[in-house]
Structure formats: C-alpha cells, structure tokens
Amino acid sequence: MNPVSLLLLFVLSVAFFLKRGNFWNTSKKNLPPGPRPWPLIGNLHLVDLKRPYRTLSQLSKQYGPVFSIQMGVQKMVVLTGYETVKEALVNQADAFAGRPIIPIIERTLKSYGVVFSHGENWKVMRRFMLTTLRDYGMGRKTTEDRIVEECHFLIQKFESYKGKPFETTVIMNAAVANVIVFILLGKRYDYEDPTFVRLLNLVNENIRLAGSPSVTLFNMFPALGFLSGGLNTVLKNRKELRAFIQATFIEHLKHLDLNDQRSFIDSFLIQQQEEKKKSKSNEFFHNENLLAVVNNLFGAGMETTSTTLRWGLLLMMKYPEIQNKVQEEITKVIGSAQPQIEHRSKLPYTEAVIHEVQRFGNIVPMNLPHATTVDVTLNGYFIPKGTHIVPLLYSVLCDESQWEKPHQFYPEHFLDPEGKFVKRDAFLPFSAGRRVCAGETLAKMELFLFFTSLLQRFTFQPAPGMSKEDLDLTPAVGLTTPPMAYDLCALPRS
C-alpha cells in the first residue's frame, strides 16, 4: 500500500473512531465505567488476545460487574457474574437478544442461518430448525438409539488401538459429528473417510481461527483484512465447505420426494419449493440460509460436545480416583448393559462429574456476542440500543459467590451431603435467554451416553512415560477452548 493510501486509511479510521465516540457519549448519564481508551486502538493494549476472557474477568474486579471496554473502535459492554448475566439474558431477555455486526461473520455467513442472524430471519430459521430437528427425533428415543449406535462404533475404534497411545481429537469429532450428520444428510461416515475427515478439519480450524488474535484484529480493523492470514484461511475453508454443502443439495434434489423426507436438508428443500409457489421473492428459504443453517448445525453440533468429551477423558486421567468412582457407580447400577438415558437419574456421581467437566472446561468462555435491541438500563447503568454485549460465561462458571471451589475440578459442586445430584442455578454452559443454545437437549444426551459408555468399557491412562502430574490443563486458543492435544491409553476393563 502506498503512503497516500495509508494516510487515507488513517484519516478514515480516525473519523470512524470519532463517530463511534459520539454515539457513546450521549446526553444520557450513568454509562458503564471502564478503562480509558487510547485513540484508534481503544483498550487493545490491556487485553490478552489469546485468552481475552481472563483479562475481562480481571477488569471486572476493578470496574464492577457491568463495565465498558473498547477494542479498536468497537465499544463493548461486558457483563460478569451470575446475577448480572441472569438479569440481562433472562430477566431482560428481549432487550439483550440481538446480535452485533461482526466483520468475520459478515464475510462468511452474511448474517444468515440461526446463530448469528438477526430479526425476522433469525425467528423464522430458528423456528424451522427446532421444529424440523424435533421431527427427526432430537431429544427423543430415535436420537438416543442413533447415539447408542455411534457409541458402538466409537468403542470399536478405541479397542483397535489395543491399549497403545493415540490422540482423540479427530475420532471424538467424527463420532459426535455423525449424530448431527445423520439428521442433516440421512447417513453416517466412517471415521477414516477422507471427505469426512477433511470437513471436520475445516470446521475445527475455522472455529479455532475465529477466536485467534489475527481474526480478532480483523474484526476491530476490517480495512486491514488483507493483512490477516487467519481471515484468508477462514475464507478459503469456507469456500471448500460451501462447495461440499452445495454438491450435497444437488444430490438431494435428484431424489427429493414430498412423501419421503429423509433428512433435514430434504425438509428445507421441500419448504423452499413451497415458499416459491407462494412468492417469487422467497425471503427466507433460499440457498444462502440453507448453507448457513447447515454450517451452524455442523459446527455447533460437533465442536462443543466433542471438546467437552475430550476434557472429560483428560480429567479422568488427571484424577484417577474420580474415574474409579464413576466406574464403580456404573458397574453397580448398570453392570455390562448398554447405558441408556433412563439411567441418568440413577447415576448421581457420574452426572455430577459430567456437569463439572462442562463447568471446569468452560468451553465457550466469552459466550457468543449479544447486542441490545433497545435502550436499556442494567444495574443502574444506561446502555444504548445496538451496543455490543459480552455476557462473560467464564465469570459465571467461575463465580466465587456461586461455587465453593471455582478454579478446581470438584464434582461435589453438584452433589448434596447425601450424594444426590443437585442442579445449580449458575450452571450456564449453554448460555441463557432468547439465544440459549438450540442444541442443549441433544448435547446433554450425547455427553451422558458417550461418557458413560466409554468409562464403562475403558480405564484411561496417560501415555507411557507420562504421569498424571504431566497432564496440562491449560486450554488451547480459539472461539472455544479445547484442551491441548494429548495422547491417552484406553485400557479395556475386565
């Protein structure tokens, strides 16, 4: 870029910064406090871009549970602690149900689909998605049977290593993804299928990059996107993923039968044809929305659940005494029978361990961003309409006023003195309110069945030459926070 272009870019950035400043500096009083921003970079100099949730949690101790921070020219309001997040997302649900405009999302999904969409598009697509997923058995016995079947394939894969060390990322992703893939496409893939493995890697890499410093900087300074290697990789991956989904549409269209709908994609395509009969414009059921919804389901239906399971196996190796107690309970209650959802209420310790894995793993620490849909007052502070909101789940799942040992792995968080399972109000790994995770029921079913089936059949130990003390519980960097890659040994239980 030549000097004139750089100067023009600088002038435009300053103008945009001043414009955003005018938006925030309204005549209204009692705006949320926060650190004083520097020109152009805002509070960027204060934030650990690899793990920003830690910085925000620390800043809340200085500025309170509702505070403002500026990332580049983007002003945000951060909500911390269970009571504050609940007040916003639950008690004032409609006011905090929006999504902000995020450059990386605009470049990839164009605000279509469900997860990052807005207004009427969000309502229509979410309603269709939930209704159709229920039609295909989500949360019911048919889905349970599908997960149980996948458990058998996963156990066979673990057995094939015959106690030797192996890395679980691709395997766990494939097992969990097959459940949602069957709903989407009406088929499952072999774990070694090269197309399937490639798709899993594309989704995995994009989720990791979405939370990387490179893409974070692009979101703050979109004009400098040409400098972002992370953005270029995300766009390249999106193009490849889009081509696969597009080819899948064409294949489904060849065999589309109104009276024999085999998958989620079939149902969408048939609805698309119905909408075209009513109106040529077809405002919602178009291919861009289908691409985005499938992308949403593929990512959300795989990444968070498989990441939680990987945390679970790592923590069982780290704390073998807890692993032993889980196995003893499973043996006592189920024996060698196949675990079923009906066993959940009879396995309080196992259920407590699964919940504690979710809490401790803190899979989506920053939550997905929200936006205010109206001017709103929270904790006495005025927040203008359209403000970017960060409901910090990290601060909820580690809230010292809600958890006895917030920074330790402690299953007793979910047990009463008699050893019975207890629900905790501050357990919000799926967020809350209007934007609560639509796949929560499916995820809970998968976590219970996969985890109990694996612990019933195997004892997990570190690779030879490693002790439990060597196992690293530092989360990796990304939009989600998986554990660092690790090898394990799955030893068959007698």
C-alpha positions as CSV (number, residue, x, y, z in Angstrom):
1,M,0.0,0.0,0.0
2,N,1.4,3.4,-1.0
3,P,1.8,6.3,1.5
4,V,-1.2,8.2,0.2
5,S,-3.5,5.1,0.7
6,L,-2.1,4.6,4.2
7,L,-2.8,8.3,5.1
8,L,-6.3,8.0,3.7
9,L,-6.9,4.8,5.8
10,F,-5.6,6.6,8.9
11,V,-7.9,9.6,8.3
12,L,-10.9,7.3,7.8
13,S,-10.1,5.3,10.9
14,V,-9.9,8.5,13.0
15,A,-13.2,9.7,11.6
16,F,-14.9,6.4,12.3
17,F,-13.4,6.4,15.8
18,L,-14.8,9.9,16.5
19,K,-18.2,8.9,15.1
20,R,-18.3,5.9,17.4
21,G,-17.3,8.1,20.3
22,N,-20.2,10.5,19.5
23,F,-22.6,7.5,19.6
24,W,-21.4,6.5,23.0
25,N,-21.1,10.0,24.5
26,T,-24.8,10.7,24.5
27,S,-26.5,13.1,26.8
28,K,-27.6,10.2,28.9
29,K,-25.7,9.8,32.2
30,N,-24.6,6.8,34.1
31,L,-22.9,4.9,31.3
32,P,-20.9,1.8,32.4
33,P,-17.4,2.7,33.6
34,G,-14.3,1.2,32.1
35,P,-10.6,1.9,31.3
36,R,-9.9,5.0,29.3
37,P,-9.4,4.1,25.6
38,W,-6.5,5.2,23.5
39,P,-7.1,6.7,20.1
40,L,-7.7,4.0,17.4
41,I,-6.6,1.0,19.4
42,G,-9.0,1.6,22.3
43,N,-8.1,-0.7,25.2
44,L,-6.3,-3.2,23.0
45,H,-3.1,-2.7,24.9
46,L,-4.7,-4.1,28.1
47,V,-6.1,-7.3,26.6
48,D,-4.6,-10.8,26.2
49,L,-5.8,-11.5,22.7
50,K,-5.2,-15.2,23.1
51,R,-7.3,-15.5,26.3
52,P,-9.3,-12.3,26.5
53,Y,-11.8,-13.7,29.0
54,R,-9.1,-13.7,31.6
55,T,-8.4,-10.0,31.1
56,L,-12.1,-9.1,31.2
57,S,-12.6,-11.1,34.4
58,Q,-9.7,-9.2,36.0
59,L,-11.0,-5.8,34.8
60,S,-14.4,-6.6,36.4
61,K,-12.7,-6.6,39.8
62,Q,-11.7,-3.0,39.2
63,Y,-14.8,-1.6,37.3
64,G,-17.6,-3.8,38.6
65,P,-19.9,-6.5,37.0
66,V,-21.1,-4.1,34.2
67,F,-18.3,-2.2,32.5
68,S,-17.3,-0.9,29.1
69,I,-14.2,-1.7,27.1
70,Q,-13.1,-0.6,23.6
71,M,-11.5,-3.0,21.1
72,G,-10.1,-0.8,18.4
73,V,-13.1,1.5,17.6
74,Q,-15.7,-1.1,18.8
75,K,-17.2,-0.1,22.1
76,M,-18.5,-3.1,24.1
77,V,-20.2,-3.6,27.4
78,V,-19.0,-6.7,29.4
79,L,-21.4,-8.4,31.9
80,T,-19.8,-10.6,34.6
81,G,-21.0,-12.8,37.4
82,Y,-24.1,-15.0,37.5
83,E,-26.5,-12.4,38.9
84,T,-25.7,-9.8,36.3
85,V,-25.7,-12.2,33.3
86,K,-29.0,-13.7,34.5
87,E,-30.6,-10.2,34.9
88,A,-29.6,-9.3,31.3
89,L,-30.2,-12.6,29.4
90,V,-33.2,-13.9,31.4
91,N,-35.0,-11.1,33.2
92,Q,-34.5,-8.6,30.3
93,A,-34.3,-11.3,27.6
94,D,-35.8,-9.4,24.7
95,A,-33.6,-6.3,25.3
96,F,-30.4,-8.4,25.1
97,A,-31.5,-10.8,22.3
98,G,-29.7,-9.1,19.4
99,R,-26.5,-10.0,17.6
100,P,-23.9,-7.3,16.8
101,I,-22.5,-6.9,13.3
102,I,-19.2,-8.8,13.3
103,P,-16.9,-8.4,10.2
104,I,-15.8,-12.1,10.1
105,I,-19.4,-13.3,10.2
106,E,-20.5,-10.8,7.6
107,R,-17.7,-12.1,5.3
108,T,-18.6,-15.8,5.9
109,L,-22.3,-16.3,6.8
110,K,-23.7,-12.8,5.8
111,S,-25.8,-12.9,9.0
112,Y,-27.9,-15.8,7.5
113,G,-28.7,-19.0,9.3
114,V,-29.6,-19.1,13.0
115,V,-26.6,-18.5,15.3
116,F,-25.6,-15.0,14.1
117,S,-28.7,-13.9,12.3
118,H,-31.0,-11.0,13.3
119,G,-34.6,-10.0,13.4
120,E,-37.2,-11.9,11.4
121,N,-34.7,-14.1,9.6
122,W,-33.5,-15.4,13.0
123,K,-37.0,-16.1,14.2
124,V,-38.1,-17.9,11.0
125,M,-34.9,-20.0,10.7
126,R,-34.8,-20.9,14.4
127,R,-38.5,-21.9,14.4
128,F,-37.9,-24.1,11.3
129,M,-34.7,-25.6,12.7
130,L,-36.2,-26.6,16.0
131,T,-39.4,-28.0,14.5
132,T,-37.6,-30.0,11.9
133,L,-35.0,-31.3,14.4
134,R,-37.8,-32.5,16.6
135,D,-39.5,-34.1,13.6
136,Y,-36.3,-36.1,13.1
137,G,-36.3,-37.2,16.8
138,M,-34.0,-34.7,18.5
139,G,-34.4,-35.3,22.3
140,R,-36.4,-38.5,21.8
141,K,-35.8,-42.2,21.6
142,T,-34.9,-42.2,17.9
143,T,-32.0,-39.9,18.6
144,E,-30.9,-41.9,21.7
145,D,-30.8,-45.0,19.6
146,R,-28.7,-43.2,17.0
147,I,-26.2,-42.1,19.7
148,V,-26.0,-45.5,21.2
149,E,-25.3,-47.0,17.8
150,E,-22.5,-44.4,17.3
151,C,-21.1,-45.3,20.8
152,H,-20.6,-48.9,19.5
153,F,-18.5,-47.6,16.5
154,L,-16.5,-45.3,18.9
155,I,-15.8,-48.2,21.3
156,Q,-14.6,-50.4,18.4
157,K,-12.3,-47.6,17.3
158,F,-10.8,-47.2,20.8
159,E,-10.4,-51.0,21.0
160,S,-8.5,-51.1,17.8
161,Y,-5.5,-49.3,19.5
162,K,-5.2,-52.3,21.9
163,G,-4.1,-50.1,24.8
164,K,-1.5,-48.2,22.8
165,P,-1.5,-44.4,23.0
166,F,-3.5,-42.3,20.5
167,E,-4.8,-38.8,20.0
168,T,-8.6,-38.4,20.2
169,T,-9.4,-35.1,18.5
170,V,-10.5,-36.4,15.1
171,I,-12.1,-39.5,16.5
172,M,-14.2,-37.7,19.0
173,N,-15.2,-35.0,16.4
174,A,-16.2,-37.8,14.0
175,A,-18.3,-39.7,16.5
176,V,-20.2,-36.6,17.7
177,A,-20.5,-35.1,14.2
178,N,-22.0,-38.4,12.9
179,V,-25.1,-37.9,15.1
180,I,-25.9,-34.5,13.6
181,V,-24.8,-35.5,10.1
182,F,-27.3,-38.3,10.1
183,I,-30.1,-35.8,10.9
184,L,-28.7,-33.4,8.2
185,L,-27.9,-35.9,5.5
186,G,-29.6,-39.2,6.4
187,K,-26.2,-41.1,6.6
188,R,-23.1,-41.6,8.7
189,Y,-19.5,-41.6,7.7
190,D,-16.6,-43.9,8.6
191,Y,-14.1,-42.2,10.8
192,E,-11.4,-42.6,8.2
193,D,-13.5,-41.4,5.3
194,P,-11.2,-38.7,3.7
195,T,-14.1,-36.4,2.8
196,F,-15.5,-36.6,6.3
197,V,-12.1,-36.0,7.9
198,R,-11.5,-33.0,5.7
199,L,-14.8,-31.5,6.6
200,L,-14.2,-32.0,10.3
201,N,-10.8,-30.3,10.0
202,L,-12.3,-27.4,8.1
203,V,-14.9,-26.8,10.7
204,N,-12.4,-27.3,13.5
205,E,-9.8,-24.9,12.0
206,N,-12.4,-22.1,11.4
207,I,-13.7,-22.3,15.0
208,R,-10.2,-22.1,16.3
209,L,-9.3,-19.2,14.0
210,A,-12.5,-17.3,14.8
211,G,-11.0,-16.7,18.3
212,S,-7.4,-16.1,17.2
213,P,-5.6,-12.8,17.6
214,S,-5.4,-12.5,13.8
215,V,-9.2,-12.6,13.3
216,T,-9.8,-10.6,16.4
217,L,-7.7,-7.8,15.0
218,F,-9.6,-8.1,11.6
219,N,-12.9,-7.7,13.5
220,M,-11.5,-4.5,15.1
221,F,-9.9,-3.1,11.9
222,P,-11.8,-4.6,8.8
223,A,-10.0,-2.3,6.4
224,L,-6.7,-4.1,7.3
225,G,-8.2,-7.5,6.4
226,F,-5.6,-8.0,3.6
227,L,-3.0,-8.3,6.4
228,S,-4.9,-11.1,8.2
229,G,-3.6,-14.6,7.5
230,G,-6.3,-16.0,9.7
231,L,-9.1,-14.3,7.7
232,N,-7.7,-15.7,4.4
233,T,-7.6,-19.2,5.8
234,V,-11.2,-18.9,7.1
235,L,-12.4,-17.7,3.7
236,K,-10.6,-20.5,1.9
237,N,-12.0,-23.1,4.2
238,R,-15.5,-21.6,3.9
239,K,-15.3,-21.9,0.1
240,E,-14.4,-25.6,0.3
241,L,-17.1,-26.3,2.9
242,R,-19.6,-24.4,0.9
243,A,-18.8,-26.4,-2.3
244,F,-19.4,-29.7,-0.3
245,I,-22.7,-28.5,1.0
246,Q,-23.8,-27.2,-2.4
247,A,-23.0,-30.5,-4.0
248,T,-25.0,-32.2,-1.3
249,F,-28.0,-30.0,-2.1
250,I,-27.8,-31.1,-5.8
251,E,-27.7,-34.7,-4.9
252,H,-30.7,-34.4,-2.6
253,L,-32.7,-32.5,-5.2
254,K,-32.3,-35.5,-7.6
255,H,-34.2,-37.8,-5.1
256,L,-36.5,-35.3,-3.4
257,D,-39.9,-36.8,-2.5
258,L,-42.5,-34.8,-0.6
259,N,-43.9,-38.1,0.9
260,D,-40.5,-39.5,1.9
261,Q,-38.4,-36.8,3.6
262,R,-35.2,-38.5,4.7
263,S,-33.2,-35.6,6.3
264,F,-33.1,-32.0,7.5
265,I,-31.9,-30.9,4.0
266,D,-34.8,-32.7,2.3
267,S,-37.2,-30.8,4.6
268,F,-35.6,-27.5,3.9
269,L,-35.6,-28.0,0.1
270,I,-39.3,-29.1,0.1
271,Q,-40.1,-26.0,2.2
272,Q,-38.1,-23.9,-0.3
273,Q,-40.3,-25.2,-3.1
274,E,-43.5,-24.5,-1.2
275,E,-42.3,-20.9,-0.5
276,K,-41.5,-20.3,-4.1
277,K,-45.1,-21.2,-5.0
278,K,-46.3,-18.6,-2.6
279,S,-43.9,-15.8,-3.5
280,K,-41.2,-15.4,-6.1
281,S,-39.0,-13.4,-3.6
282,N,-38.8,-16.4,-1.2
283,E,-37.4,-14.1,1.6
284,F,-36.1,-16.8,3.9
285,F,-35.9,-20.3,2.4
286,H,-33.1,-19.7,-0.1
287,N,-29.8,-21.4,-0.5
288,E,-27.8,-18.9,1.4
289,N,-29.9,-19.6,4.5
290,L,-29.6,-23.3,4.0
291,L,-25.8,-23.1,3.6
292,A,-25.6,-21.0,6.8
293,V,-28.0,-23.3,8.9
294,V,-26.1,-26.4,7.8
295,N,-22.9,-24.7,8.7
296,N,-24.4,-23.7,12.1
297,L,-25.5,-27.2,12.9
298,F,-22.3,-28.8,11.7
299,G,-20.2,-26.5,13.9
300,A,-22.4,-26.3,16.9
301,G,-23.5,-29.9,16.7
302,M,-19.9,-31.2,16.8
303,E,-17.3,-28.8,18.3
304,T,-18.6,-28.0,21.8
305,T,-19.7,-31.6,22.6
306,S,-16.6,-33.3,21.3
307,T,-14.5,-30.7,23.1
308,T,-16.3,-31.4,26.4
309,L,-15.8,-35.1,26.0
310,R,-12.1,-34.6,25.3
311,W,-11.9,-32.5,28.5
312,G,-13.7,-35.3,30.3
313,L,-11.2,-38.0,29.3
314,L,-8.2,-35.7,30.1
315,L,-9.7,-35.0,33.6
316,M,-10.3,-38.7,34.2
317,M,-6.6,-39.3,33.6
318,K,-5.7,-36.3,35.8
319,Y,-7.9,-37.5,38.7
320,P,-7.9,-41.3,38.6
321,E,-9.7,-41.5,41.9
322,I,-12.7,-39.7,40.4
323,Q,-12.5,-42.0,37.3
324,N,-12.6,-45.0,39.7
325,K,-15.7,-43.7,41.5
326,V,-17.5,-43.2,38.2
327,Q,-16.7,-46.7,37.1
328,E,-17.8,-48.2,40.4
329,E,-21.1,-46.4,40.1
330,I,-21.7,-47.5,36.5
331,T,-20.8,-51.1,37.4
332,K,-23.1,-51.1,40.4
333,V,-26.1,-49.6,38.6
334,I,-25.8,-50.7,35.0
335,G,-23.3,-53.6,35.0
336,S,-22.4,-54.6,31.5
337,A,-25.7,-53.4,30.0
338,Q,-25.8,-50.6,27.5
339,P,-26.1,-47.2,29.2
340,Q,-29.4,-45.5,28.4
341,I,-30.8,-42.0,29.2
342,E,-33.1,-43.6,31.8
343,H,-30.0,-44.5,33.8
344,R,-29.1,-40.8,34.2
345,S,-31.2,-40.3,37.4
346,K,-29.7,-43.4,38.9
347,L,-26.1,-42.3,38.4
348,P,-25.8,-39.1,40.5
349,Y,-22.0,-39.1,40.9
350,T,-21.5,-39.7,37.1
351,E,-24.0,-37.0,36.3
352,A,-22.1,-34.6,38.7
353,V,-18.8,-35.4,37.1
354,I,-20.2,-34.7,33.6
355,H,-21.6,-31.3,34.8
356,E,-18.3,-30.5,36.5
357,V,-16.4,-31.3,33.2
358,Q,-18.7,-28.7,31.5
359,R,-18.2,-26.1,34.2
360,F,-14.5,-26.6,34.6
361,G,-13.8,-26.9,30.8
362,N,-15.7,-23.6,30.3
363,I,-15.9,-24.4,26.6
364,V,-17.2,-21.0,25.3
365,P,-15.8,-18.6,27.9
366,M,-16.6,-15.4,26.0
367,N,-20.1,-16.7,25.1
368,L,-21.4,-15.6,21.7
369,P,-21.7,-11.9,21.5
370,H,-25.1,-10.2,22.1
371,A,-26.5,-6.8,21.2
372,T,-29.1,-4.6,22.8
373,T,-32.3,-4.3,20.8
374,V,-33.5,-1.2,22.7
375,D,-32.0,1.4,25.0
376,V,-31.8,-0.4,28.4
377,T,-30.8,0.2,32.0
378,L,-28.8,-2.6,33.7
379,N,-27.5,-2.4,37.3
380,G,-28.3,1.4,37.2
381,Y,-26.2,1.9,34.0
382,F,-27.6,3.2,30.7
383,I,-26.8,1.0,27.7
384,P,-27.8,2.4,24.2
385,K,-29.6,0.3,21.6
386,G,-27.2,-1.6,19.3
387,T,-24.4,-1.9,21.9
388,H,-22.2,-4.9,21.5
389,I,-22.6,-7.0,24.7
390,V,-20.2,-9.7,26.1
391,P,-22.0,-11.9,28.7
392,L,-18.9,-13.5,30.1
393,L,-19.7,-17.1,30.7
394,Y,-16.2,-17.6,32.1
395,S,-17.2,-15.3,35.0
396,V,-20.4,-17.2,35.6
397,L,-18.9,-20.7,35.7
398,C,-16.1,-19.5,37.9
399,D,-18.2,-17.1,40.0
400,E,-16.7,-17.2,43.5
401,S,-20.1,-16.3,45.1
402,Q,-21.7,-19.4,43.4
403,W,-19.1,-22.1,43.5
404,E,-17.2,-23.5,46.5
405,K,-14.0,-24.2,44.6
406,P,-14.4,-22.3,41.3
407,H,-11.0,-22.9,39.9
408,Q,-10.7,-26.6,40.8
409,F,-12.2,-29.7,39.3
410,Y,-14.7,-30.6,42.1
411,P,-17.7,-32.8,41.2
412,E,-19.1,-32.2,44.7
413,H,-20.4,-28.8,43.3
414,F,-23.3,-30.9,42.0
415,L,-23.9,-33.2,45.0
416,D,-25.7,-32.7,48.3
417,P,-24.4,-34.1,51.6
418,E,-26.2,-37.4,50.9
419,G,-24.6,-37.8,47.5
420,K,-27.7,-36.9,45.5
421,F,-27.3,-34.9,42.3
422,V,-28.3,-31.2,42.7
423,K,-28.9,-28.6,40.0
424,R,-27.0,-25.3,40.3
425,D,-28.6,-22.0,39.0
426,A,-25.2,-20.7,37.9
427,F,-24.6,-23.7,35.6
428,L,-25.0,-21.9,32.3
429,P,-22.6,-23.6,29.8
430,F,-25.3,-23.3,27.1
431,S,-25.9,-19.6,27.9
432,A,-29.5,-18.5,28.7
433,G,-32.4,-16.4,27.5
434,R,-33.6,-16.0,23.9
435,R,-30.2,-17.0,22.4
436,V,-29.7,-20.2,24.6
437,C,-28.1,-23.0,22.6
438,A,-30.7,-24.7,20.5
439,G,-28.9,-28.0,20.7
440,E,-28.8,-28.2,24.5
441,T,-31.1,-31.3,24.8
442,L,-29.1,-33.1,22.1
443,A,-25.7,-32.2,23.7
444,K,-26.8,-33.4,27.2
445,M,-27.9,-36.7,25.7
446,E,-24.7,-37.1,23.8
447,L,-22.5,-36.2,26.7
448,F,-24.1,-38.7,29.1
449,L,-24.3,-41.6,26.6
450,F,-20.8,-41.2,25.2
451,F,-19.1,-40.6,28.5
452,T,-20.8,-43.4,30.4
453,S,-20.3,-45.9,27.5
454,L,-16.5,-45.1,27.4
455,L,-16.0,-45.2,31.1
456,Q,-17.9,-48.5,31.3
457,R,-15.6,-50.1,28.8
458,F,-12.2,-48.5,29.4
459,T,-9.8,-47.1,32.0
460,F,-8.0,-44.1,30.7
461,Q,-4.3,-43.5,31.5
462,P,-1.6,-41.2,30.3
463,A,0.8,-42.4,27.5
464,P,3.8,-44.3,28.8
465,G,6.5,-42.1,30.3
466,M,3.9,-39.5,31.5
467,S,2.4,-39.2,34.9
468,K,-0.9,-37.5,35.8
469,E,1.1,-34.6,37.0
470,D,2.5,-34.1,33.5
471,L,-1.0,-33.6,32.0
472,D,-1.6,-30.0,31.0
473,L,-5.0,-28.4,31.8
474,T,-4.2,-25.2,30.0
475,P,-6.9,-24.5,27.4
476,A,-6.0,-24.0,23.8
477,V,-6.7,-20.8,22.0
478,G,-9.9,-20.3,19.9
479,L,-13.5,-19.4,19.9
480,T,-14.0,-22.5,22.0
481,T,-11.3,-23.6,24.5
482,P,-10.4,-27.3,23.9
483,P,-7.7,-28.9,25.9
484,M,-4.2,-29.0,24.4
485,A,-3.7,-32.1,22.2
486,Y,-2.8,-35.1,24.3
487,D,-2.3,-38.9,23.9
488,L,-4.1,-41.4,26.0
489,C,-4.2,-45.1,26.5
490,A,-7.7,-46.8,26.6
491,L,-7.2,-50.0,28.6
492,P,-10.2,-52.4,28.4
493,R,-11.9,-53.1,31.7
494,S,-12.3,-56.8,32.6
